[in-house]
C-alpha cells in the first residue's frame, strides 16, 4: 500500500489519462482517414465533374452562348447526323437522341399553338434549335480517372424496340472501355410521366462510387402565348423539404446559383400551362440546384438550369447498381398532377399550378368550374354557372345593400328639401341628412361591403381563368373561340364591320370588344338604380367608374369579362326586383324629376360626407358601446338640483335670477352632447 500526499497523483489516474488521450488520437486519425478523407475526395471529384453537367453545353466557363449556329426546330432535328429513338403515347410524340441519351424532342399531341389546330405545342427542343429546352440523366464519377457518360457519349440501342411506347420500353447501352457498363432503360405511361432506370455494372476489380443526377436546361426565356400571363408564375421552381422555391429567370440571372438539400421533392421549369420536372427517388437525400449564366444583360442569352444530384452509390467489383429518375413533361392538368403525387408518392407536384395567394378561394372556384364544365361541356357556360353561385353566396349582403339603396331612392325628395332648406350651411346640412338616414334606417355605405367582399372573389376568378389549362382555346358561343384571351372584336373597326384588321400598335385597352360594351351597359344600369353620392367630386368619379373598368378589362381574358357582365346583369335584376317590392319607382333609361332635382342640388350644393359621420358614430358604438341612455340619465340627474334651489329661495329672497343663470349650465352641457340625445329623440 502506498501513501499519497495531497499533491501526489494516483498512477492509475495517470495511466487512464494516457490511454484516453491515445485512444482519442487513434479515433480521430481513423475517422479522418477512413471517413472524412473519402468524403473530401468524393466532394472534390463531384466539384470537378460538375463542370461536365453544369449547364450541360460546356457551361463551366467555356461556353459562348449563341456561338453555335441555330436552326428552326424541325430543321435542327433533320440536319443532325444522330440516330433517334421515337417516343409516342396518347399525349406525347418526339424522340430521344442517342448522342448523350438526352430527351430533347417532345411535342404535345393534343395542344396546339393556334386555334387552327395545325401546329402542336413543342415542349422540348434540341440544343441547336433557336430555343433549346432539354433534359438529361446520368452519373458523375467520384474518381476522375473513371470515365462517365457525357453529353457527347454515343449510346447504342440495346433493345429490339425502337419506339418508346407505354407497351414497349427502350434500352440504351454504353461501355466506357474501363470495365464499366452503363444502361438506360426508358419507359412511359399513357400521360406525361417518363421513367429512366439507370444501371451500372462494375467489372473493374475495384470499388467505384457514382453520383446519379438529372437536369432540365433552357436557353433563353420561353415565348409567351397570346393569352396574358395573368400574374401566373413562369420559370424555375421546385418543391424541396416542404417548401416551394421559385426563382424567376431575371432573379436567377442576377443572384446566381441557389442550392438546397432534402429527401423529398422535385425541381423543374414551369410555363403558364406546361411543366418539365425532374423527380428523384423520394426516399434518399438529394441536392437540388438552380443556376443561370450569361443572362445578366440579356435574358435571351441566358442558359438556365435546374438539376438534382443524389448521394454517392458505392459499387463493389462484379456488382451492379440501379437508380431511377422520373421526368414529368406535359400539361399542368391539376387532376393529373394530383394523381402522380398520390400514386408515386411525389410531394405536392400539383403546386406547379400557381393558384396564387388567394388559393383558398381559387381552388374551390377551379373545382366548381371543372365540375360545371363536366356537366355542360362548355367552359363559357361553366363560368356563367360560377357567376350564379357567387351571387347566391353574397345574396344576404347584397340584399341588405340593395334595400338600403332603395330606401335612399325613396327619401330622395326629402333629401332635396333639406338641401334647399339649408343651402350652403354645410354643418347643418350634413347633420340633418344624418338624422334623416338614422330615422329612415338607411345607410349610404351599405353598398360598399358586398363590393369589398366580392373583390377577392373577382381576383380569384381572374386567376382561375388565367392559370387553368381548361380555359385555353376553350370556345363559348359566337365569336368567342378562346376564353383565355381578349375578345377578338374591337370598336376600332366597328366590331368587324369595317374591312380591315386592328393594327398591332393600337394599345390593348383601346380594343374594346362587344362583351366589354355589354358589361358597360349593365354597369351603367346598376348605377342608375343606385343613389348618387352626396359629394359632387364623388358623384363624378361614380359616373366615370364604368368606363374606367371597360378600358381596364379590355385586354383581359374574355372569360373574365363574361363573368363580370353576367354578374352585373344579375345584380341589376336583383336590385330592380327589390326596389319594385318596396314601392320605389324605377327609371332605367330616363331620369325622373326628383332624380334631376337631386342631381342639380348635389352639383350646386356644398361638399358633404354624411356617410363618414355615420361610420364615425358606428365605430364609437363598437368601441365604447351605446351610452345614449347613460348621457340622458346624467343630464336629468343634474337638472333637478339647480331647479329646486331657485323655487325655495323665491319666497324669501330676490336671488333666484342669479341661481337661474347658474342652472342654465346643465342645459348648455346637454347642447354640447346633443348628437346622441337628438338621435334618441328621433
C-alpha positions, 0 to 999 in steps of 0.5 A: 500500500502506498501513501499519497500526499495531497499533491501526489497523483494516483498512477492509475489516474495517470495511466487512464489519462494516457490511454484516453488521450491515445485512444482519442488520437487513434479515433480521430486519425481513423475517422479522418482517414477512413471517413472524412478523407473519402468524403473530401475526395468524393466532394472534390471529384463531384466539384470537378465533374460538375463542370461536365453537367453544369449547364450541360453545353460546356457551361463551366466557363467555356461556353459562348452562348449563341456561338453555335449556329441555330436552326428552326426546330424541325430543321435542327432535328433533320440536319443532325447526323444522330440516330433517334429513338421515337417516343409516342403515347396518347399525349406525347410524340418526339424522340430521344437522341442517342448522342448523350441519351438526352430527351430533347424532342417532345411535342404535345399531341393534343395542344396546339399553338393556334386555334387552327389546330395545325401546329402542336405545342413543342415542349422540348427542343434540341440544343441547336434549335433557336430555343433549346429546352432539354433534359438529361440523366446520368452519373458523375464519377467520384474518381476522375480517372473513371470515365462517365457518360457525357453529353457527347457519349454515343449510346447504342440501342440495346433493345429490339424496340425502337419506339418508346411506347407505354407497351414497349420500353427502350434500352440504351447501352454504353461501355466506357472501355474501363470495365464499366457498363452503363444502361438506360432503360426508358419507359412511359405511361399513357400521360406525361410521366417518363421513367429512366432506370439507370444501371451500372455494372462494375467489372473493374476489380475495384470499388467505384462510387457514382453520383446519379443526377438529372437536369432540365436546361433552357436557353433563353426565356420561353415565348409567351402565348397570346393569352396574358400571363395573368400574374401566373408564375413562369420559370424555375421552381421546385418543391424541396423539404416542404417548401416551394422555391421559385426563382424567376429567370431575371432573379436567377440571372442576377443572384446566381446559383441557389442550392438546397438539400432534402429527401423529398421533392422535385425541381423543374421549369414551369410555363403558364400551362406546361411543366418539365420536372425532374423527380428523384427517388423520394426516399434518399437525400438529394441536392437540388440546384438552380443556376443561370449564366450569361443572362445578366444583360440579356435574358435571351442569352441566358442558359438556365438550369435546374438539376438534382444530384443524389448521394454517392452509390458505392459499387463493389467489383462484379456488382451492379447498381440501379437508380431511377429518375422520373421526368414529368413533361406535359400539361399542368392538368391539376387532376393529373398532377394530383394523381402522380403525387398520390400514386408515386408518392411525389410531394405536392407536384400539383403546386406547379399550378400557381393558384396564387395567394388567394388559393383558398378561394381559387381552388374551390372556384377551379373545382366548381368550374371543372365540375360545371364544365363536366356537366355542360361541356362548355367552359363559357357556360361553366363560368356563367354557372360560377357567376350564379353561385357567387351571387347566391353566396353574397345574396344576404349582403347584397340584399341588405345593400340593395334595400338600403339603396332603395330606401335612399331612392325613396327619401330622395325628395326629402333629401332635396328639401333639406338641401334647399332648406339649408343651402350652403350651411354645410354643418347643418346640412350634413347633420340633418341628412344624418338624422334623416338616414338614422330615422329612415334606417338607411345607410349610404355605405351599405353598398360598399361591403358586398363590393369589398367582399366580392373583390377577392372573389373577382381576383380569384376568378381572374386567376382561375381563368388565367392559370387553368389549362381548361380555359385555353382555346376553350370556345363559348358561343359566337365569336368567342373561340378562346376564353383565355384571351381578349375578345377578338372584336374591337370598336376600332373597326366597328366590331368587324364591320369595317374591312380591315384588321386592328393594327398591332400598335393600337394599345390593348385597352383601346380594343374594346370588344362587344362583351366589354360594351355589354358589361358597360351597359349593365354597369351603367344600369346598376348605377342608375338604380343606385343613389348618387353620392352626396359629394359632387367630386364623388358623384363624378368619379361614380359616373366615370367608374364604368368606363374606367373598368371597360378600358381596364378589362379590355385586354383581359381574358374574355372569360373574365369579362363574361363573368363580370357582365353576367354578374352585373346583369344579375345584380341589376335584376336583383336590385330592380326586383327589390326596389319594385317590392318596396314601392320605389319607382324605377327609371332605367333609361330616363331620369325622373324629376326628383332624380334631376332635382337631386342631381342639380342640388348635389352639383350646386350644393356644398361638399358633404360626407354624411356617410363618414359621420355615420361610420364615425358614430358606428365605430364609437358604438363598437368601441365604447358601446351605446351610452345614449341612455347613460348621457340622458340619465346624467343630464336629468340627474343634474337638472333637478338640483339647480331647479329646486334651489331657485323655487325655495329661495323665491319666497324669501329672497330676490336671488333666484335670477342669479341661481337661474343663470347658474342652472342654465349650465346643465342645459348648455352641457346637454347642447354640447352632447346633443348628437346622441340625445337628438338621435334618441329623440328621433 
